[in-house]
Amino acid sequence: MNKQFEIKLTTRFKKQLKAIRKQPNFNYNELDKVINMLSKNKTLPEKYNNNLLTPKSKRYMGMSCTT
């Protein structure tokens, strides 16, 4: 059974999203697709470089999550 996580946007994420929207090559549909994949606990395709940023942290795929 796939567990689906609840998406909660932080203030920091909102600020970063606002800044990145100004980039000419930004594709909101791609971002939405990736966020949905992560919320459904799916593995990201290789093109998204699915890796841990800090191996000692309590993060899963670079994102914090609460259960």
matplotlib code that plots the C-alpha trace (Angstrom):
import matplotlib.pyplot as plt

x = [0.0, 1.4, 1.3, 0.4, 1.9, 0.2, 1.8, 2.4, 4.0, 6.4, 7.0, 10.6, 9.3, 6.8, 9.5, 11.8, 8.9, 8.1, 11.8, 12.1, 8.9, 10.9, 13.3, 12.6, 12.9, 10.7, 8.0, 5.4, 3.9, 7.2, 7.4, 3.8, 4.6, 7.6, 5.8, 3.0, 5.4, 7.1, 3.8, 2.9, 6.2, 7.4, 11.0, 11.9, 13.3, 17.1, 16.9, 15.8, 18.9, 17.1, 19.7, 20.1, 21.7, 23.1, 23.4, 23.3, 20.2, 16.7, 15.5, 14.1, 15.1, 16.1, 12.6, 11.5, 8.4, 6.2, 4.0]
y = [0.0, 3.4, 5.9, 9.5, 12.3, 15.6, 18.6, 21.7, 24.7, 26.5, 30.2, 29.6, 27.4, 30.0, 32.7, 30.4, 29.5, 33.2, 33.9, 30.9, 31.7, 34.6, 32.3, 32.0, 28.2, 27.5, 24.9, 24.8, 21.6, 19.7, 21.0, 19.9, 16.5, 16.0, 17.2, 14.8, 11.9, 12.7, 13.0, 9.5, 8.2, 7.3, 7.2, 10.1, 9.4, 9.7, 13.1, 14.6, 13.4, 11.6, 11.7, 12.6, 16.0, 15.1, 11.4, 12.0, 14.1, 12.9, 13.7, 11.4, 12.4, 15.9, 16.6, 16.6, 14.6, 14.0, 11.0]
z = [0.0, -0.9, 1.9, 0.8, 2.7, 3.3, 1.6, 3.8, 2.2, 4.5, 4.3, 3.1, 0.2, -0.8, -0.9, -3.0, -5.3, -5.8, -6.7, -9.1, -11.0, -12.4, -14.2, -17.9, -18.0, -14.9, -15.6, -12.9, -14.3, -13.7, -10.2, -9.5, -11.0, -8.7, -5.6, -6.3, -6.8, -3.5, -1.6, -2.9, -1.7, -5.2, -6.3, -8.5, -12.0, -12.4, -14.1, -10.8, -9.0, -6.2, -3.4, 0.2, 0.8, 4.2, 5.1, 8.8, 8.8, 9.7, 6.2, 3.5, 0.0, 1.2, 2.6, 6.2, 6.9, 9.8, 10.3]

ax = plt.figure().add_subplot(projection="3d")
ax.plot(x, y, z, "-o")
ax.set_aspect("equal")
plt.show()
